[in-house]
Amino acid sequence: MSNLLEGELWIRKVPSQYTHTELSQYLTSINLTVPNAQVNGVNSFDILERLVKHHLMAFPFENTSLH
């Protein structure tokens, strides 16, 4: 797997600021389970799509109280 995007932009790996426990708590709060084996074997865009969907279902954006 290459670390280059279209146009030869470089993807820099940055260590997470969150502990494994904090990430597990977040994934539990959005009701998303992603086994470690699956993370390495699945396209990261598939996982990102699932993560965003579960996050939006758990924490919908609403600003109706401002009106």
N, C-alpha and C positions, 0 to 999 in steps of 0.2 A: 504494500500500500504506500503510495506516494504522499509526502507531506506538502504537495503543491496543489493549488487550486487553478482554475482557469486563469490564464494570463500570468502564470508562474508566480502567483502570490503565495507566500510561505505561511504554513500553519505552525504556529509556535505552541508547544505543549506547556501548559501552566498548571502547577500543582493545585489541587482543590483547597479551598479555604475551609471546607467543611469536613468534619470527621465522618468515619463510616457510620457511626451511630446516628449522627444528625441527618445524613442522607437517608438512612433506613427509616427514620421517623417521618421525614418528608414524604417518601414514597408510600409509607403506610397511610399518612394523612390524606393523600390523593387517591388511595386505593389502587395503587399500581404495583404489580409484582413483576420484576425482571430478574430471572435467575442469572447468576454470574456467567454460566456457560452460554446463555442466550445472548448476553451483551457482546461477547466476543464473536459470535457467529452470525449476528443479524446486522444488516445495513444500519448504520447509525441514524440515518434519516427516518427509518421505520420506528426506531425507539424514540426519537425526538417527536415524531408525530403522535405517538401514544402518550408521551409525557405531557405535551401541550394539551391534548384532548382531556386527559385526566385532571390536569391542573385547572382548566377552565370549568370543568364539571364540579370540582370541589370548591373553587373560589371564583364564582362568576363576577365579572366586572359590572357593577351597578352604581350609577351616580344619580339615581332618581331622588335621593334624599336632598340633593342640592337644589332641586326645583320647587 
